[in-house]
Each structure stands twice: as C-alpha cells, then as structure tokens.
Amino acid sequence: MYMNNKLGYLGFLSLLGLLGFTGSIEFFGFFGFMVYFRYFKVIPDELFKENIRRAATPGFFVSITVTALVSVYIALLKNVSAQDVATGLAIGLTINFALSVFVFTGILVYLEIHESSGE
C-alpha cells in the first residue's frame, strides 16, 4: 500500500461511524469517509494535486458562505435564549462541515471521471 498520499488518511474518519452503534445514529454518516482509503493507492502527481486544489477551492468557499449565512441568521434572531443560539450554531457547524466535504468530494469525483474519460 502506498501510504504517501495524505488524502487517504481522511478514511480514518470513518471509524467515527462506529459510534453510531452506541445509539447515536448521526455518526453513521462518517462511514462515507471510507471512500478516501482508495487514495492510498494513488500516486500524487501534478495533475492529481491540481484536481485536489480545484475541488478544495469551491469547498472552502461553500464553507465560508454557510458560516456567514448561519452567523447572520443567528444575529438577526430576536428574543432567543443562549441555548437556542448554541443549538443554532451547532446545527450550522454540522451543515457547514457536511456540505463542504460533500462539495469537495463531488467535484473531485467529477474531475477524476473527466480525467479517466480522456476529455
């Protein structure tokens, strides 16, 4: 196994999915990170690194946008308790993480399919 590709280490986040068996079914979504284990077999050449940059940029900007939208939404709420603010920020953080990872992975898969088709 070629362990020099650091993107493969994201696959170890799938171990958090085991916490889903303790009754917190929200953790089952972490099993989706198992797809990153395949990158241990990919030698990171220049095109691969460029595809990572292309996929990471929109994921980063989605993360910033979601953070700004959630922050503005929380700031515009009137007469809310600290518990409601904390709950809103936790939900916003969850959406932020999931959406940015989904965008990154989706664009990376698209770029890999596009590359393998020879276009």
Secondary structure, 3 states (H helix, E strand, C coil): CCCCCHHHHHHHHHHHHHHHHHCCHHHHHHHHHHHHHHHHHCCCCHHHHHHHHHHHHHHHHHHHHHHHHHHHHHHHCCCCCHHHHHHHHHHHHHHHHHHHHHHHHHHHHHHHHHHHCCC
